[in-house]
């Protein structure tokens, strides 16, 4: 899915007690744990373990943690977003996840719009992401709700061998 921004988006306010923050290195483990828990519903999800995940992210050629954001509910991390500076001709949302207890409160929307605003401020008006259209979390509806449209689709068939 993709969006081409004509102006900086407005980032909505959050419910009382929630704060939207930029990622800090000391957030790495709880950021990973929140993301991993949020993706338990995702087709073909396989946990890597924190150490392997964090090492891979830091070694990536496009590692830019200034494009990572999180939402806190007090001290707990409720939602996260991790983006990459360049893919598909613009910024790329690599993953966004809201932990189950906090779903349906607009946290994913706020993170997406904050990310779009960040890309726009850097002179990158195009943002893309990939999504499982069959996600039980309603991810596609969220992305459409922030103005993203489908650019391409693929159908995956799976046959279980006994």
BELQUI-V79366 format. One record per residue. N is the residue number from 1. BURIAL is I if it has 16 or more other ideal C-beta (glycine too) atoms within 10 Angstrom, else O. Layout:
# BELQUI-V79366
n = <N | N>
burial = <BURIAL | BURIAL>
This chain:
# BELQUI-V79366
n = <1 | 2 | 3 | 4 | 5 | 6 | 7 | 8 | 9 | 10 | 11 | 12 | 13 | 14 | 15 | 16 | 17 | 18 | 19 | 20 | 21 | 22 | 23 | 24 | 25 | 26 | 27 | 28 | 29 | 30 | 31 | 32 | 33 | 34 | 35 | 36 | 37 | 38 | 39 | 40 | 41 | 42 | 43 | 44 | 45 | 46 | 47 | 48 | 49 | 50 | 51 | 52 | 53 | 54 | 55 | 56 | 57 | 58 | 59 | 60 | 61 | 62 | 63 | 64 | 65 | 66 | 67 | 68 | 69 | 70 | 71 | 72 | 73 | 74 | 75 | 76 | 77 | 78 | 79 | 80 | 81 | 82 | 83 | 84 | 85 | 86 | 87 | 88 | 89 | 90 | 91 | 92 | 93 | 94 | 95 | 96 | 97 | 98 | 99 | 100 | 101 | 102 | 103 | 104 | 105 | 106 | 107 | 108 | 109 | 110 | 111 | 112 | 113 | 114 | 115 | 116 | 117 | 118 | 119 | 120 | 121 | 122 | 123 | 124 | 125 | 126 | 127 | 128 | 129 | 130 | 131 | 132 | 133 | 134 | 135 | 136 | 137 | 138 | 139 | 140 | 141 | 142 | 143 | 144 | 145 | 146 | 147 | 148 | 149 | 150 | 151 | 152 | 153 | 154 | 155 | 156 | 157 | 158 | 159 | 160 | 161 | 162>
burial = <I | I | I | O | I | O | O | O | I | O | I | O | O | I | O | O | O | I | O | I | O | O | I | O | O | O | I | I | O | I | I | I | O | I | I | I | I | I | I | O | O | I | O | O | O | O | O | O | O | O | O | O | I | I | O | O | I | O | O | O | O | O | O | O | I | O | I | I | I | I | I | I | I | O | O | O | I | I | I | I | I | I | I | I | O | O | I | O | O | I | I | I | I | I | I | I | I | I | I | O | O | I | I | O | I | I | I | I | I | I | I | I | I | I | I | I | I | I | I | I | O | O | O | I | I | O | I | I | I | O | I | O | O | O | O | O | I | O | I | I | O | I | I | O | O | I | I | I | O | O | O | O | O | O | O | O | O | O | O | O | O | O>
